[in-house]
Amino acid sequence: MAALNAADAERVAREGALNELQSLSFDLQEKMYEEEYEKASTEDEREKIRSECSAVSDWLDEEAGVETPLEDFNSRLKTLKELMAPIAARVKEHRGRPEALERLEQVFNSSNNFLEKSRELVIKPKVVVETPDEKPEEDEKVIKTEEADSDEKSEKEKPKEKKKTAVPEPEGLFKEKELDVLAKKIAEVKKWRDEKVAEQEAAPSHEMPKLTVSMINSKIHDVESEVQFLIQKAKMLKAEQERAKRKAEAEAKKAEEDKKKQEKKSKKSKKSNDSDTSDSDKSEEAEPLKDENEGTNEDSTEKKPDMSEDDPGSSTPDSSDDPERKSEEPLDDNLTD
């Protein structure tokens, strides 16, 4: 049973090789008279193929049969394919080259468009502008301590320094050097293409091409890889800028909230200081009034008259109390007598 299966398999393989050999022989004889194969081959190459195809046809008609080994068919197939291989390769190159060159030209156009638009997104250095410090408004002044006042005074004595502020630029995605590398790559490939096309046009068609499709595809890959590198890098930088922007917005929001809290706290502190100052002023005003009242009371006490010394009624001495008066009264009486 195994022998029968093996015999059947060999028979099928032999029939397939026979059909392939007949078809290839007929096909090659026809192609040797086609224009593109004639241009891609020499007369000697075409004659060898015609001769081999004729020999194969004679062998198939006269010698090949059911008992012919499979190896004989495969050997003649190999010979025909080896003779036709270089001609078929040149024909394939001549057919595919115009299409490959067209693809390369499209890559040049798309890459130049990308380069032109990317020039508008170049990362530019920040422009620093010097501006003088602005004087704070009176309404925004907060009551400071003596230490703060002295610090402020010393600061005022120093010469004013100009503030350096960075003028915001549109967010860039590419570096100038990176775009220059792409522009250089495009120029190099264009120069290479022009030189190779000129070489190919000067070379005979039956020789191996100076400019192959695989060479063109390789250059296409080089340019596209450079563009894709920039695109991927720009995407990463854009994502990083978005994260930084969101972070800055969150920090700005927090700073605004902190500022409002600080302003509220400052207003409350100022109000408290104003209240303390008002109470202090009232206390200082009350002290002189108190001192003045006390002085007035003292003066009134000193200027109050002594009733025992200034009263006229009391200034006349009582005769009963004066001994001299008592001694004089009897003298008067004696004189009268």
C-alpha positions as CSV (number, residue, x, y, z in Angstrom):
1,M,0.0,0.0,0.0
2,A,2.8,2.4,0.8
3,A,4.5,1.5,-2.4
4,L,1.4,2.3,-4.4
5,N,1.0,5.7,-2.6
6,A,4.6,6.5,-3.3
7,A,4.2,5.6,-7.0
8,D,1.1,7.8,-7.2
9,A,2.9,10.7,-5.6
10,E,5.8,10.4,-8.0
11,R,3.4,10.2,-11.0
12,V,1.6,13.4,-9.9
13,A,4.9,15.2,-9.3
14,R,6.2,14.1,-12.7
15,E,3.0,15.3,-14.5
16,G,3.3,18.6,-12.7
17,A,7.0,19.0,-13.7
18,L,6.1,18.1,-17.3
19,N,3.3,20.7,-17.5
20,E,5.5,23.4,-15.9
21,L,8.4,22.7,-18.3
22,Q,6.2,22.8,-21.4
23,S,4.6,26.1,-20.2
24,L,7.9,27.7,-19.3
25,S,9.5,26.7,-22.6
26,F,6.6,28.1,-24.7
27,D,6.4,31.3,-22.6
28,L,10.2,32.1,-22.8
29,Q,10.2,31.7,-26.6
30,E,7.3,34.2,-26.8
31,K,9.0,36.7,-24.5
32,M,12.3,36.8,-26.4
33,Y,10.4,38.7,-29.1
34,E,8.8,41.3,-26.8
35,E,10.2,44.8,-26.8
36,E,10.9,45.2,-23.1
37,Y,12.7,41.8,-23.0
38,E,14.7,42.6,-26.1
39,K,15.9,45.9,-24.5
40,A,16.8,44.1,-21.3
41,S,18.8,41.4,-22.9
42,T,21.6,40.9,-25.4
43,E,21.2,39.0,-28.6
44,D,23.5,36.3,-27.2
45,E,21.3,35.8,-24.1
46,R,18.2,35.6,-26.3
47,E,19.7,33.1,-28.6
48,K,20.8,30.9,-25.7
49,I,17.2,30.9,-24.4
50,R,15.7,30.2,-27.8
51,S,18.1,27.3,-28.3
52,E,17.4,25.8,-24.9
53,C,13.6,26.1,-25.3
54,S,13.9,24.4,-28.7
55,A,15.9,21.6,-27.2
56,V,13.4,21.2,-24.4
57,S,10.5,21.0,-26.9
58,D,12.3,18.3,-28.9
59,W,13.1,16.3,-25.7
60,L,9.5,16.5,-24.5
61,D,8.2,15.3,-27.9
62,E,10.7,12.6,-28.5
63,E,12.2,11.3,-25.3
64,A,10.1,12.3,-22.3
65,G,7.5,9.8,-21.2
66,V,5.8,8.1,-18.3
67,E,9.0,6.4,-17.3
68,T,11.2,9.5,-17.4
69,P,12.6,10.3,-13.9
70,L,11.4,13.4,-12.1
71,E,14.9,14.7,-11.8
72,D,15.2,15.1,-15.6
73,F,12.2,17.4,-15.7
74,N,13.5,19.4,-12.7
75,S,17.0,19.7,-14.2
76,R,15.7,21.2,-17.5
77,L,13.4,23.5,-15.5
78,K,16.4,24.8,-13.5
79,T,18.4,25.4,-16.7
80,L,15.7,27.5,-18.3
81,K,15.1,29.6,-15.1
82,E,18.8,30.3,-14.7
83,L,19.1,31.6,-18.3
84,M,16.0,33.8,-17.9
85,A,16.8,35.1,-14.3
86,P,19.1,38.1,-15.2
87,I,16.8,39.2,-18.1
88,A,13.7,39.0,-15.9
89,A,15.4,40.9,-13.1
90,R,16.3,43.8,-15.5
91,V,12.8,43.9,-16.9
92,K,11.4,44.0,-13.4
93,E,13.7,46.9,-12.5
94,H,12.8,48.8,-15.6
95,R,9.1,48.4,-14.9
96,G,9.3,49.3,-11.2
97,R,11.7,52.2,-11.3
98,P,9.3,54.9,-12.6
99,E,6.8,54.1,-9.9
100,A,9.5,54.0,-7.2
101,L,10.8,57.4,-8.4
102,E,7.3,58.8,-8.3
103,R,6.9,57.6,-4.7
104,L,10.2,59.2,-3.8
105,E,9.1,62.5,-5.4
106,Q,5.9,62.4,-3.3
107,V,8.0,61.9,-0.2
108,F,10.1,64.9,-1.1
109,N,6.9,67.0,-1.5
110,S,5.3,65.9,1.8
111,S,8.6,66.2,3.7
112,N,9.1,69.8,2.4
113,N,5.6,70.7,3.3
114,F,6.2,69.3,6.8
115,L,9.5,71.1,7.0
116,E,7.9,74.4,6.0
117,K,5.1,74.2,8.6
118,S,7.5,73.0,11.2
119,R,9.6,76.2,10.8
120,E,6.7,78.0,12.3
121,L,6.9,75.9,15.4
122,V,10.6,76.3,16.1
123,I,11.4,76.6,19.8
124,K,12.7,80.1,20.2
125,P,14.7,81.5,23.1
126,K,12.8,83.6,25.5
127,V,13.2,87.4,25.0
128,V,14.2,89.1,28.3
129,V,13.0,92.7,28.7
130,E,14.2,95.0,31.4
131,T,11.6,97.1,33.1
132,P,12.0,99.4,36.1
133,D,10.4,98.6,39.4
134,E,7.0,100.2,39.8
135,K,6.2,102.2,42.9
136,P,3.5,100.7,45.0
137,E,0.3,102.6,45.3
138,E,-0.6,104.3,48.5
139,D,-3.8,102.4,48.8
140,E,-1.9,99.1,48.8
141,K,0.5,100.0,51.6
142,V,0.1,98.0,54.7
143,I,1.0,99.2,58.2
144,K,4.5,97.9,58.8
145,T,6.5,97.4,62.0
146,E,9.5,99.6,62.8
147,E,11.8,96.8,61.6
148,A,10.0,96.6,58.3
149,D,10.1,100.4,58.0
150,S,13.9,100.4,58.4
151,D,14.2,97.7,55.9
152,E,12.1,99.6,53.5
153,K,14.2,102.7,54.1
154,S,17.4,100.9,53.4
155,E,15.9,99.4,50.2
156,K,14.9,102.9,49.0
157,E,18.5,104.1,49.5
158,K,19.7,101.4,47.1
159,P,19.6,102.2,43.4
160,K,16.6,100.9,41.7
161,E,17.2,97.7,39.8
162,K,15.4,96.9,36.5
163,K,13.3,93.8,36.5
164,K,13.9,91.3,33.9
165,T,10.7,89.8,32.5
166,A,10.5,87.1,29.9
167,V,8.2,87.8,27.1
168,P,6.2,84.7,26.3
169,E,6.7,83.2,22.9
170,P,4.4,80.8,21.1
171,E,5.1,77.2,22.2
172,G,7.5,75.5,19.9
173,L,7.9,71.8,19.1
174,F,11.0,71.6,17.0
175,K,14.6,72.7,17.3
176,E,16.2,74.6,14.5
177,K,19.1,72.1,14.3
178,E,16.6,69.1,14.0
179,L,14.9,70.8,11.0
180,D,18.2,71.6,9.4
181,V,19.1,67.9,9.6
182,L,15.9,67.0,7.8
183,A,16.4,69.7,5.2
184,K,20.0,68.4,4.7
185,K,18.7,64.8,4.4
186,I,16.2,65.8,1.7
187,A,18.8,67.7,-0.3
188,E,21.3,64.7,-0.1
189,V,18.7,62.2,-1.3
190,K,17.6,64.6,-4.1
191,K,21.2,64.9,-5.2
192,W,21.7,61.1,-5.0
193,R,18.5,60.6,-7.1
194,D,19.5,63.0,-9.8
195,E,23.0,61.4,-10.1
196,K,21.7,57.9,-10.2
197,V,19.0,58.7,-12.7
198,A,21.6,60.2,-15.0
199,E,23.8,57.1,-14.6
200,Q,20.9,54.8,-15.4
201,E,19.9,56.8,-18.5
202,A,23.5,56.6,-19.7
203,A,23.8,52.8,-19.1
204,P,22.5,50.2,-21.6
205,S,19.2,48.6,-20.7
206,H,20.6,45.1,-21.0
207,E,23.1,45.8,-18.2
208,M,22.3,45.5,-14.5
209,P,20.6,48.7,-13.5
210,K,22.6,51.5,-11.8
211,L,19.4,52.6,-10.0
212,T,17.4,49.8,-8.5
213,V,13.9,49.8,-6.9
214,S,15.4,48.6,-3.7
215,M,17.9,51.4,-3.6
216,I,15.1,53.9,-4.1
217,N,12.9,52.3,-1.4
218,S,15.9,52.6,1.0
219,K,16.2,56.3,0.4
220,I,12.4,56.7,0.8
221,H,12.7,54.9,4.2
222,D,15.6,57.2,5.2
223,V,13.6,60.4,4.6
224,E,10.4,59.1,6.1
225,S,12.2,57.9,9.2
226,E,13.7,61.3,9.7
227,V,10.2,62.9,9.4
228,Q,8.6,60.3,11.7
229,F,11.4,60.9,14.3
230,L,10.5,64.6,14.4
231,I,6.8,63.8,14.6
232,Q,7.1,61.4,17.5
233,K,9.4,63.8,19.3
234,A,7.0,66.7,18.7
235,K,4.1,64.6,20.1
236,M,6.1,63.8,23.2
237,L,7.0,67.5,23.7
238,K,3.4,68.5,23.1
239,A,2.2,66.1,25.8
240,E,4.9,67.4,28.1
241,Q,3.8,71.0,27.4
242,E,0.2,70.2,28.1
243,R,1.2,68.6,31.4
244,A,3.3,71.7,32.3
245,K,0.4,74.0,31.3
246,R,-2.1,72.1,33.5
247,K,0.4,72.2,36.4
248,A,1.0,75.9,35.9
249,E,-2.7,76.6,35.8
250,A,-3.2,74.6,39.0
251,E,-0.3,76.5,40.7
252,A,-1.7,79.9,39.4
253,K,-5.1,79.0,40.8
254,K,-3.6,78.0,44.2
255,A,-1.5,81.2,44.2
256,E,-4.6,83.3,43.5
257,E,-6.4,81.6,46.3
258,D,-3.4,82.1,48.6
259,K,-3.3,85.8,47.6
260,K,-6.9,86.3,48.4
261,K,-6.5,84.7,51.7
262,Q,-3.4,86.9,52.4
263,E,-5.3,90.0,51.3
264,K,-8.2,89.0,53.6
265,K,-5.8,88.4,56.4
266,S,-4.0,91.7,55.7
267,K,-7.3,93.6,55.7
268,K,-8.2,92.0,59.0
269,S,-4.8,92.8,60.5
270,K,-5.0,96.4,59.2
271,K,-8.5,96.8,60.7
272,S,-7.2,95.5,64.0
273,N,-4.2,97.9,63.9
274,D,-6.4,100.8,63.0
275,S,-8.6,100.0,66.0
276,D,-5.6,99.7,68.3
277,T,-4.3,103.0,67.0
278,S,-7.6,104.7,67.5
279,D,-7.8,103.5,71.1
280,S,-4.2,104.6,71.7
281,D,-5.0,108.1,70.3
282,K,-8.0,108.4,72.6
283,S,-5.9,107.3,75.6
284,E,-3.2,109.8,74.7
285,E,-5.8,112.6,74.4
286,A,-7.4,111.7,77.8
287,E,-4.0,111.9,79.6
288,P,-3.5,115.6,79.0
289,L,-7.1,116.4,80.0
290,K,-6.6,114.5,83.3
291,D,-3.3,116.3,84.0
292,E,-4.9,119.7,83.2
293,N,-7.8,119.0,85.6
294,E,-5.4,118.0,88.3
295,G,-3.4,121.2,87.7
296,T,-6.5,123.3,87.9
297,N,-7.5,121.7,91.2
298,E,-4.1,122.4,92.7
299,D,-4.2,126.1,91.6
300,S,-7.6,126.6,93.1
301,T,-6.4,125.1,96.3
302,E,-3.4,127.4,96.5
303,K,-5.4,130.6,95.7
304,K,-8.3,129.9,98.1
305,P,-8.2,132.9,100.8
306,D,-7.6,132.4,104.5
307,M,-10.7,133.5,106.2
308,S,-8.9,134.1,109.5
309,E,-6.4,136.5,107.9
310,D,-8.4,138.4,105.3
311,D,-11.9,138.8,107.0
312,P,-12.2,142.5,108.1
313,G,-14.5,141.6,110.9
314,S,-12.0,139.3,112.4
315,S,-9.1,141.8,111.8
316,T,-10.1,144.1,114.6
317,P,-8.8,142.9,117.8
318,D,-11.2,142.2,120.6
319,S,-10.7,144.7,123.5
320,S,-11.4,142.1,126.0
321,D,-8.6,140.1,124.6
322,D,-6.0,142.9,124.3
323,P,-4.2,143.7,127.6
324,E,-3.0,147.1,126.5
325,R,-6.5,148.1,125.7
326,K,-7.6,147.1,129.0
327,S,-4.9,149.2,130.7
328,E,-5.8,152.3,128.6
329,E,-9.5,152.3,129.4
330,P,-9.0,153.1,133.1
331,L,-6.6,155.9,132.2
332,D,-9.3,157.6,130.1
333,D,-11.7,157.3,132.9
334,N,-9.3,158.9,135.4
335,L,-8.6,161.8,133.1
336,T,-12.3,162.4,132.8
337,D,-12.6,162.5,136.4
